[in-house]
Structures are given as C-alpha cells and as structure tokens.
C-alpha cells in the first residue's frame, strides 16, 4: 500500500554559507522532490555535508529554503529523518538493538524493561528496513550494514517527509551497499518520501539515483544521472571514467 506524504518538494534558493570569512557554499539552488532519490556528489570539501547541515537548520545560512505542498503552499513543520555517516558509541556496551531503539521511541527507561507494545513496535521498525531478527543482537556486534539499517529504522520513526542520509554506507561492502540502496528505492516508492543522499560511489549513483546534483561550493550541474555523468562539468571534476570518488 502506498503512503503519500503532504510534501511536494523542497526548494533551496541561493543558499550561501560563510564561516570565518570563508565561503563554504555560494548561491546553491536546487529542488528535492517527493518520490525521488536525489544524490549529492562532488569531491572532498565540495560542501555536501555543509549543505545538509544548512538544510537541517544546524548552521546559519543566507538564502531561502521552502517546504512546499502539492498546492504550492508552505509547510510550516517538516518531519525530517536523518542517518549520519557513523554512530559514535562504546562498542563494548551491553546494549541490544532492541534496547537502543526502545530508548528512542518509548518514554519508559530501558532499565525498567521493554514493554510488549514497544517490542512489537521495534520489530515492525526493523522489518520495514529488512532487518528483522536483529532485536537481540548487541549493537556493538552489528556489521556496518546492519548498523546502518538500525539507524535507518530510527530515522523513519515517526515517518518523515524528508529523509537525509550523509554518506551512510561508507565502509560497507558492495553487497551491503546494494541491499541498503534497494531498501531506499522501496521506501521512495511505497512511502513517496523525498530522499537526499550523499554518496561517493558513482556506479551506484548512476544505477539508483533519480536526480543528481554535482556540487563544488555551488551547483556545477544537475539532472538525471545520464545528463550529469555526460556533462563537461562532471568530466572536469572526475575525469571521463566512472571510478569511485575519494570523498
């Protein structure tokens, strides 16, 4: 069953970020549409993470960010899910996946036990990201791919209008990366949410992205993967091959 959010698109108009007299982003304009996977690419230092932080309201910026519904009206409160590149935690801590998610979705302290209702909710969250059966796995014993699915499950609760992922698959093997991106493709289709992903794996970007934005402190070019990968701007940044970027 399809679940349609109220968001139609996010409109970024001339977003500029300055810090200490240095320009980190200059006049970035782009759209992020519902039901599409938009991918930011660019060399290290191009401003990809800076743009995400501006979008999430974590750093000051100039320019306008509008969240617009299907009628062209502004949405005052956008529900945003965020998956970071890495989760910093003590891997020797005796914390299960169920404990970690339960602590985030329930007001009841984990040390007091996890209620049956919360256990069922956690299991449903994990099933939604193809991670069923991880409930009792120690968080520190999860593989990179498993941990990213746990973080994705958390980012989807409650259901966001916009899902932002800052290079979440760094260090995951290619099979795990493909499985993760196929999960995102399914979410894009079934929940019709807007997804913004930073990625350095250009081969997977070509295969899975709907819209690609090539960033170098400003937008060099944007469009479908075919349009961007065949552009002179792409060749100038990455050369003529599809080799992976060292982000």
C-alpha positions as CSV (number, residue, x, y, z in Angstrom):
1,X,0.0,0.0,0.0
2,X,1.4,3.4,-0.9
3,X,1.7,6.1,1.7
4,X,1.8,9.6,0.4
5,X,3.3,12.5,2.4
6,X,2.0,16.0,2.2
7,X,5.3,17.3,0.9
8,X,5.7,18.0,-2.8
9,X,9.2,19.4,-2.9
10,X,11.9,21.3,-1.0
11,X,13.1,24.4,-2.8
12,X,16.6,25.7,-2.0
13,X,17.1,29.2,-3.4
14,X,20.6,30.8,-3.4
15,X,21.8,29.1,-0.2
16,X,25.1,30.6,0.9
17,X,27.2,29.6,4.0
18,X,30.1,31.6,5.2
19,X,32.4,30.9,8.2
20,X,35.3,33.0,9.4
21,X,35.4,35.0,6.2
22,X,35.5,31.8,4.1
23,X,32.7,30.9,1.6
24,X,31.7,27.3,2.1
25,X,28.7,27.4,-0.2
26,X,27.7,30.0,-2.8
27,X,24.2,30.5,-4.2
28,X,23.2,26.9,-4.2
29,X,19.7,26.5,-5.8
30,X,18.1,23.1,-6.3
31,X,14.9,21.1,-5.7
32,X,14.3,17.9,-3.8
33,X,11.1,16.2,-4.9
34,X,8.9,13.7,-3.2
35,X,9.1,10.1,-4.5
36,X,12.7,10.7,-5.8
37,X,16.1,9.8,-4.6
38,X,18.3,12.9,-5.0
39,X,22.0,12.3,-4.7
40,X,24.7,14.9,-3.9
41,X,28.1,14.2,-5.5
42,X,31.4,16.1,-5.5
43,X,35.0,16.0,-4.4
44,X,36.0,16.2,-0.8
45,X,35.4,19.7,0.5
46,X,32.8,20.4,-2.1
47,X,30.3,21.4,0.6
48,X,28.0,18.4,0.6
49,X,27.8,18.0,4.3
50,X,27.7,21.7,4.8
51,X,24.6,21.8,2.6
52,X,22.9,19.1,4.6
53,X,23.6,20.9,7.8
54,X,22.1,24.1,6.4
55,X,19.1,22.1,5.2
56,X,18.7,20.6,8.7
57,X,19.0,24.1,10.4
58,X,22.2,23.2,12.1
59,X,24.3,26.1,10.8
60,X,23.4,29.7,9.8
61,X,23.0,30.5,6.1
62,X,21.5,33.1,3.8
63,X,19.0,32.3,1.0
64,X,15.6,30.6,1.3
65,X,14.6,27.1,2.0
66,X,10.9,26.4,1.4
67,X,8.9,23.2,2.1
68,X,6.1,23.2,-0.4
69,X,3.0,21.0,-0.6
70,X,1.1,19.9,-3.7
71,X,-0.9,23.1,-3.7
72,X,2.2,25.3,-3.7
73,X,1.7,26.3,-0.1
74,X,4.5,26.4,2.5
75,X,4.6,23.6,5.1
76,X,5.5,25.1,8.4
77,X,6.7,22.0,10.1
78,X,8.7,19.5,8.1
79,X,9.2,16.0,9.5
80,X,12.9,15.1,8.8
81,X,14.7,11.8,9.3
82,X,18.5,11.8,9.4
83,X,21.0,9.0,9.0
84,X,24.6,10.0,9.9
85,X,27.7,8.6,8.3
86,X,28.7,6.9,11.6
87,X,27.3,6.3,15.0
88,X,29.7,7.1,17.8
89,X,29.2,4.7,20.8
90,X,31.1,2.3,23.0
91,X,31.0,-1.0,21.1
92,X,31.7,-2.9,24.4
93,X,28.5,-1.6,26.0
94,X,26.0,-4.4,26.6
95,X,23.2,-2.7,24.7
96,X,21.0,-4.6,22.3
97,X,19.4,-3.2,19.1
98,X,16.0,-3.5,20.8
99,X,17.2,-1.5,23.8
100,X,18.7,1.2,21.6
101,X,15.5,1.6,19.5
102,X,13.2,1.2,22.5
103,X,15.0,4.0,24.4
104,X,14.4,6.3,21.4
105,X,10.7,5.5,20.8
106,X,9.5,5.0,24.4
107,X,9.4,7.2,27.5
108,X,9.9,4.2,29.7
109,X,13.6,3.8,30.8
110,X,15.2,0.7,29.3
111,X,16.5,-0.4,32.6
112,X,12.9,-0.8,33.7
113,X,12.3,-3.3,30.9
114,X,10.8,-3.0,27.4
115,X,7.0,-3.4,27.2
116,X,5.4,-5.8,24.9
117,X,3.9,-2.9,22.9
118,X,7.4,-1.4,22.4
119,X,8.9,-4.7,21.5
120,X,6.3,-5.1,18.8
121,X,7.0,-1.6,17.5
122,X,10.7,-2.2,17.4
123,X,10.2,-5.4,15.5
124,X,8.0,-3.6,13.0
125,X,10.6,-0.8,12.6
126,X,13.3,-3.4,11.8
127,X,11.0,-5.4,9.4
128,X,10.4,-2.1,7.4
129,X,14.1,-1.9,6.6
130,X,14.7,-5.6,6.0
131,X,16.5,-6.0,9.4
132,X,14.1,-8.5,11.0
133,X,15.8,-10.7,13.7
134,X,18.3,-8.1,14.9
135,X,16.4,-7.3,18.1
136,X,18.6,-9.2,20.4
137,X,21.9,-8.5,18.6
138,X,24.3,-6.4,20.7
139,X,24.6,-3.0,19.0
140,X,28.4,-3.3,19.1
141,X,28.3,-6.7,17.3
142,X,26.3,-5.4,14.3
143,X,28.1,-5.2,11.0
144,X,28.4,-1.9,9.2
145,X,25.4,-2.7,7.0
146,X,23.3,-3.9,9.9
147,X,24.1,-0.8,12.0
148,X,23.1,1.5,9.1
149,X,19.7,-0.3,8.8
150,X,19.2,0.2,12.6
151,X,19.9,3.9,12.1
152,X,17.6,4.0,9.1
153,X,14.8,2.3,11.1
154,X,15.2,5.0,13.8
155,X,15.2,7.8,11.2
156,X,11.9,6.5,9.8
157,X,10.1,6.8,13.1
158,X,7.9,8.8,13.0
159,X,7.5,8.7,9.2
160,X,9.4,11.7,7.8
161,X,8.6,13.9,4.8
162,X,12.3,14.2,4.1
163,X,14.9,11.5,4.7
164,X,18.5,12.8,4.7
165,X,21.5,10.4,4.6
166,X,25.0,11.8,4.9
167,X,27.2,9.1,3.2
168,X,25.6,6.4,5.3
169,X,27.2,3.4,3.5
170,X,30.8,4.4,3.9
171,X,32.8,1.3,4.8
172,X,30.1,-1.2,3.9
173,X,30.9,-3.9,1.4
174,X,29.3,-3.7,-2.1
175,X,26.7,-6.3,-1.4
176,X,25.6,-4.5,1.7
177,X,25.6,-1.2,-0.2
178,X,23.3,-2.7,-2.9
179,X,20.9,-4.0,-0.3
180,X,20.8,-0.7,1.5
181,X,20.1,1.2,-1.7
182,X,17.4,-1.2,-2.7
183,X,15.7,-0.6,0.6
184,X,15.9,3.2,-0.1
185,X,14.4,2.6,-3.5
186,X,11.5,0.6,-1.9
187,X,10.9,3.4,0.6
188,X,10.9,6.0,-2.2
189,X,8.2,4.1,-4.0
190,X,6.0,2.9,-1.1
191,X,6.1,5.9,1.1
192,X,6.6,8.6,-1.6
193,X,9.1,10.4,0.6
194,X,11.8,12.8,-0.6
195,X,15.3,11.3,0.0
196,X,18.5,13.2,-0.1
197,X,21.7,11.1,-0.1
198,X,25.4,12.0,-0.2
199,X,27.3,9.3,-1.9
200,X,30.9,8.7,-3.2
201,X,30.1,5.5,-5.1
202,X,29.4,6.8,-8.6
203,X,28.5,3.5,-10.1
204,X,25.6,3.1,-7.6
205,X,24.6,6.7,-8.1
206,X,24.2,6.1,-11.8
207,X,22.1,3.0,-11.1
208,X,19.8,4.2,-8.3
209,X,19.5,8.0,-8.4
210,X,16.6,9.8,-9.9
211,X,18.2,13.2,-9.7
212,X,21.9,14.1,-9.3
213,X,23.5,17.3,-8.1
214,X,27.2,17.9,-8.7
215,X,28.4,20.3,-6.1
216,X,31.6,22.4,-5.9
217,X,30.7,25.0,-3.3
218,X,27.9,25.9,-5.9
219,X,25.9,23.7,-8.2
220,X,28.0,22.9,-11.3
221,X,25.2,20.9,-12.9
222,X,22.2,18.8,-12.0
223,X,19.8,16.5,-13.8
224,X,19.3,12.8,-14.4
225,X,22.4,10.5,-13.8
226,X,22.8,10.3,-17.6
227,X,22.7,14.1,-18.0
228,X,25.2,14.8,-15.2
229,X,27.6,11.9,-16.0
230,X,27.9,13.0,-19.6
231,X,28.3,16.7,-18.8
232,X,31.6,18.6,-19.3
233,X,31.3,19.7,-15.6
234,X,31.4,16.0,-14.5
235,X,34.4,15.3,-16.7
236,X,36.2,18.3,-15.3
237,X,35.7,17.1,-11.7
238,X,36.1,13.3,-12.0
239,X,37.6,12.7,-15.4
240,X,36.0,10.6,-18.1
241,X,35.7,7.3,-16.2
242,X,33.1,6.2,-13.6
243,X,35.7,5.5,-11.0
244,X,34.8,5.9,-7.3
245,X,35.3,9.3,-5.7
246,X,37.7,9.6,-2.8
247,X,35.3,11.7,-0.6
